[in-house]
Amino acid sequence: MKKQIKMQRNFLKAEKWIKWDDLDRDQKKGVSAPPMTKDYPEDAELIDLIPYDQLKVGDSSLKKIMKQRKSRRKYSDQKLSLEELSFLLWSTQAVKENRNKRAVPSAGDRHPFETYLYINKVENLNKGIYRYLPVEHKLIFIYNEDDLNVKIAEACRKQKFIADSAVIFIWTAVPYRSEWRYDVLAHKMIALDAGHLCQNLYLASESVGAGTCAIGAYYQQQVDAFLDIDGEEEFVIYLASVGKIE
Ligand SMILES: Cc1cc2nc3c(=O)[nH]c(=O)nc-3n(C[C@H](O)[C@H](O)[C@H](O)COP(=O)(O)O)c2cc1C
């Protein structure tokens, strides 16, 4: 067997848990926990989303939407409403209570992700890259440039359908949030956690007449470069395109 394949398989196994008590973990050493969300400038203009208790979308039966869920790569020209986008963001990352509880689980409650969006077709929002604030349930506009949807699709190994979507979700990992607790065990946890995000996005999208496609095929450095991140302490881990379906 190729050495690298063996190494990668080992990454998926849970053998290191035997050494849990001996791991030199920052949490065990008493290092204070890192912030659970990324900061934003004090003077940033925050864009309101629709709060959970005012959402009128997303009431389809779970049984029905699980049956109809599939990866959808054909999107209509119809825009998502701000309410629909609010629901998708709430379903994937919003902090539900004062504590760090969200609609998705996360190993050790670490929630090591940030959510960025490329908004292409959403009512009342200009095109461009935005960041979601999960505690405030608000957005920050970051920037726009011509044909960003096409450029992102190119950086996702030229998967052209991505450029036609209404929104591209771009999730980054901030690995230290999990490493602080799990040290060398963190990385498998982060990969497992990422799956929950996207599954909730699939289900929430179906429930508002939209479709999602998970995107794992992308060029790391090219996609990182669309966001103001260092590629080490924060890097893109997963994307998903979302759009209204006929
Ligand atoms: C981790 C992951 C990465 C994926 N990456 C891509 C991708 O880059 N492009 C794509 O078109 N589909 C991608 N998919 C979607 C799969 O192709 C799809 O889930 C699979 O074919 C099963 O089809 P279904 O989702 O309709 O049941 C990905 C799915 C997962 C879970």
The ligand as an ORCA input file, in Angstrom:
! r2SCAN-3c Opt
* xyz 0 1
  C     -17.615     15.877      0.811
  C     -18.359     16.011     -0.507
  C     -17.739     16.647     -1.554
  C     -18.430     16.805     -2.782
  N     -17.847     17.531     -3.785
  C     -18.529     17.726     -4.932
  C     -17.986     18.547     -5.958
  O     -16.904     19.116     -5.862
  N     -18.727     18.708     -7.094
  C     -19.953     18.138     -7.258
  O     -20.566     18.345     -8.308
  N     -20.496     17.363     -6.292
  C     -19.832     17.165     -5.130
  N     -20.404     16.437     -4.111
  C     -21.762     15.863     -4.279
  C     -21.698     14.357     -4.530
  O     -21.256     14.129     -5.843
  C     -23.082     13.761     -4.271
  O     -23.433     13.910     -2.921
  C     -23.124     12.293     -4.642
  O     -22.943     12.087     -6.011
  C     -24.437     11.638     -4.196
  O     -25.517     12.287     -4.827
  P     -26.692     12.965     -3.993
  O     -26.106     14.030     -3.114
  O     -27.603     13.566     -5.044
  O     -27.348     11.907     -3.189
  C     -19.742     16.269     -2.912
  C     -20.349     15.639     -1.824
  C     -19.679     15.531     -0.631
  C     -20.397     14.910      0.544
*
